[in-house]
Amino acid sequence: MFFKNLQTGVEWEVTDPDHVKRCQNDKNYEEVKQEQPKKEQPKKGKQSPKKEGE
């Protein structure tokens, strides 16, 4: 889970269950949703042929 320190603006990844509970109960932290990195989609269209020797 990720939490943002509202005083500093720093976002932290918190993995320890006890630490997660502490952050959830602390008014100085808010949980933030992290966007999943988008997988790069293969480009559509023609690919240029490779030249020999490359």
C-alpha positions in Angstrom: 0.0 0.0 0.0 1.1 3.5 -0.6 0.6 6.4 1.8 1.2 10.1 1.4 2.5 12.2 4.2 0.2 15.2 4.1 2.8 17.5 5.8 5.7 16.8 3.3 3.9 15.4 0.3 6.2 12.4 0.2 4.6 9.1 -0.8 5.8 5.9 0.8 5.2 2.2 0.0 4.4 0.5 3.2 4.5 -3.3 3.3 4.6 -4.2 7.0 1.0 -4.9 8.2 1.6 -3.2 11.6 3.0 -0.1 9.8 0.0 -0.1 7.4 -2.4 0.0 10.4 -0.4 2.8 11.9 -0.6 4.9 8.8 -4.3 4.2 8.3 -4.9 5.6 11.8 -2.6 8.6 11.5 -4.3 11.8 10.3 -1.0 12.9 8.8 -1.1 10.1 6.2 -3.6 9.3 3.5 -3.7 6.2 1.3 -3.0 6.8 -2.3 -3.7 4.5 -5.3 -0.7 3.8 -7.5 -1.4 3.5 -11.2 -0.3 0.2 -12.6 2.4 0.8 -15.2 0.8 0.3 -18.6 2.3 -2.4 -20.7 3.7 -1.1 -24.0 1.4 -2.1 -26.8 3.1 -3.4 -29.9 2.9 -0.8 -32.7 0.6 -1.6 -35.5 1.6 -1.2 -39.1 4.4 -2.3 -41.2 7.8 -2.9 -39.8 10.7 -2.0 -41.9 12.8 -5.0 -42.9 16.2 -5.3 -41.3 19.2 -4.9 -43.5 21.7 -7.7 -43.7 24.6 -7.1 -41.3 22.6 -5.2 -38.7 
